[in-house]
Amino acid sequence: MRRHTAKSLATLLHGSRGPLARTLRQARQLQALDRAFAQLIDPALQPHCQVANLRDGCLVVQVDAPAWATRLRFEQQRILKQLRKKGITSQIAKLSIQVKPATGNRQEPSRSRKPLGQGARRQATHHLQQINDPELRRRLNRLLSTAAKSPR
């Protein structure tokens, strides 16, 4: 049986071989790709996109919402062309965009409603009486009664 000797963390991280050294090199490469990628995209997209991996010629980018993924897909060919042009890496053949919602301090949307003011309620009731379609009047009346209630 082979005996393992203890190695210092510095040796594991900074040695040229071994799994930790490979992982550290890959992390640094992804970090550099992320910085380069951020410079190529619209500044509005930057806080919502992050390079996650480079696997089999595919640059995997994660975004925090489907809307950002759609915007990024429109830019996909231009981004790939610019990455190649800048010589950042010749390994990238395609871009994979994944939606991964942000975690942490995300605020839930407020569900409270302001009650409908007296003037707005009078005017809406006046217009409601002038509607001839009984189904539409019934639905709008229901909506008006819901809007007139005070918030929960």
N, C-alpha and C positions, 0 to 999 in steps of 0.2 A: 504494500500500500504506500502511495506517495504521500509524503509529509509536506504540508503547506507551512511556509514561514510567514510571519506577520510582515506586512509592508506598510510603510508610512502612507498617509493620504496623499502627500505631495508626490510620492513616487507613482501612485496609482493615477493621479490626475495629470501629471506632467510627463510621465513616461511616454515614449513614442508608440508603444504597443499596449494591447489589453483593452478590455471592453470599456472601461471608464475613459480612457484616452480617446477611443473612437467616438464615444457618446459626446464628450466635450468638443471634439472637432466638428461633429455634426451640429451641435447646438450653436457653435460660433458661426458655422456656415449659414444656418437658418437665420441667425440674428443679422448677419450681413445681408442676406437676401431680403429680410423683412425691411431693413432700412432702405435698400435700393428700390424695393417694390413701393414703399411709401412715397418715394420721390417721383414715381411714375404715375401715380393715381391722383385724382382730383382731391384737393385738400379736405373737402367735405367728407370724403370716404375714409380718409386716413384713420380716424379714431375708431372706425367700425370694422376694419380689416386687419388680419394678422396672418403672416405666413406661418403655416403649421408644420409642413413637411415637404421634403423633396424625395419622391419615391418613383423609381422606374421612369424617369424622364417627365414626371408629372409634378408640377408645383401645386401643392395643396394650400389653399387660402381659406381661412374661416372668417365669416362675417357674422354680425350679431342680429341680423334681421333679413327676411326674404327680400325686402325692398333694396337693400344694399347689394344683395347677391345679383339681383336683376340688373342694377346699374353697372356692376362689375362685369357681368357677362357681355354687356354691350361694348365694353372697353377691352375685352379679352384679347382679340387679335392685335390691337395696337400695343398693348402691354407686352405681349410675347415678342413682338417685333422689336420693341425698344430694349427689352432685356437682352436679346441677341445682339442688337446693334451696339449696345454698351459693353458687350463682351463679359457680362456678369457671369454667365455660365452657358456653356453650349449643351449642357445636359437637359435643359428644359424643352420639351416638345409640346406640352400642353398644360393647361391650367385647369384645376379642379376646384370649384367653389362650393364650400359647404356652409350651411347655416348652423351656427351654434350660438343660441341666445346667451347674452351676457348673464353672469350670475352675480350675486352680491347685493349691492345697495340699490337694486331696482325698485322704483316706487310704483305701486299699483295706481292705476288711474282713479281719480276721485269719482265716486258714484253719487255724490250729493247733488241735488238739484235746487235751484232757487225757485221759490214759488212765483207763479205768474202774477204780475202786478195788477192792480184794480183796473187801470185804464186799458191795458192790453187784454184783460179778460172781457171787459165790456165790448171792446172793438171786435174781438174774435167771436163773441156770442152774436153780435149784430151781423157779421158776415156769415156765420153759420146758419142763421135763419133764412138767408137768401139762397141757399143751396137747394136745388130741386131734387137731386138724386138722394133717395132716402138712405141707401147703404153708405154712401159717402158721408152724408150728414151724421149718421149713427157713429161711424168710425171717428170722424173729426170731433164729435161731441165727447166720445170716450177719451180721445187724446187730450182734449181741452180739460176734462175733469181730472185727468192724471196730472197735467201740468199745473193745475190750480191748487193741488194739494201742497202742503208745506213739506220741506225736505225731511227725510228720515233722521 
